[in-house]
Amino acid sequence: MPVSVKPDVDGKPDVHAALCPSRGVLEHVTSRWGVLILAALLERPYRFSELRRAIGGVSEKMLAQTLQTLERDGFVHRDAHPVIPPRVDYSLTALGREAAEQVWALARWSERSVEAVERARRAYDEARS
């Protein structure tokens, strides 16, 4: 069942509105596996097995589900080659490249900030002890 857009006062989508479909888009591109898949595909197209090896810890099931979701949303292009054995390549669409650049910037920031976050966590935990 489609969800209707809950516009803000200007009639535009509003991610703060409970029923706004932009929340689903945000969820897909910022999920743990969504970010990592988009980031990997920024480098180059990947075959499924290559992508699985490139993204440590992702199960075959989660990779397949996330790729399907990203393909449905228009971020990933799936190119199935009619050869034996079957070969499928995944690449970013123009929309996917735009999203990938945004979430990859956030991922890189998290790498740069992890020490500060860990210090903050220790200080928080010590204050609560």
C-alpha positions, -999 to 999 in steps of 0.1 A, spaced: 0 0 0 16 33 -10 22 59 16 11 94 8 35 123 11 30 143 42 41 178 30 53 206 51 36 240 50 52 248 17 39 216 1 73 200 0 83 166 15 93 169 51 115 142 67 102 152 101 66 143 91 57 107 102 44 96 69 68 113 46 84 88 21 117 106 24 122 88 57 123 55 38 148 68 14 169 81 43 167 47 60 178 28 29 208 50 21 220 53 57 215 17 68 247 -1 78 249 -21 46 234 6 24 262 30 32 289 4 27 275 -8 -6 271 27 -20 306 36 -9 321 5 -25 303 11 -58 317 46 -58 351 30 -67 338 9 -96 312 -17 -106 313 -50 -87 302 -85 -92 281 -99 -63 309 -120 -49 335 -92 -52 312 -69 -34 306 -94 -6 344 -97 -2 349 -60 -3 323 -54 25 335 -72 56 308 -89 77 279 -87 53 260 -120 48 249 -131 14 213 -127 23 217 -91 36 238 -81 6 212 -95 -18 183 -78 1 201 -44 3 211 -45 -33 175 -52 -43 163 -23 -22 189 1 -36 181 -11 -71 143 -6 -65 150 30 -52 170 38 -83 204 40 -67 219 8 -81 219 -7 -116 219 -45 -120 234 -57 -152 229 -94 -158 250 -109 -186 236 -139 -205 267 -161 -201 274 -194 -184 281 -192 -155 258 -163 -149 275 -129 -143 258 -99 -127 275 -66 -123 263 -38 -99 270 -2 -105 257 32 -93 231 52 -112 235 90 -114 211 92 -84 231 65 -66 264 83 -72 249 115 -57 236 96 -26 269 76 -23 290 108 -22 268 122 6 268 91 28 305 84 21 313 119 34 295 110 66 313 76 68 347 93 64 337 118 91 328 90 115 363 74 109 380 107 117 358 113 147 358 78 163 385 87 189 366 118 201 334 98 203 351 71 223 365 97 247 330 112 251 316 77 258 343 70 285 336 104 301 298 97 301 302 63 315 326 75 342 302 103 352 275 77 356 295 53 377 
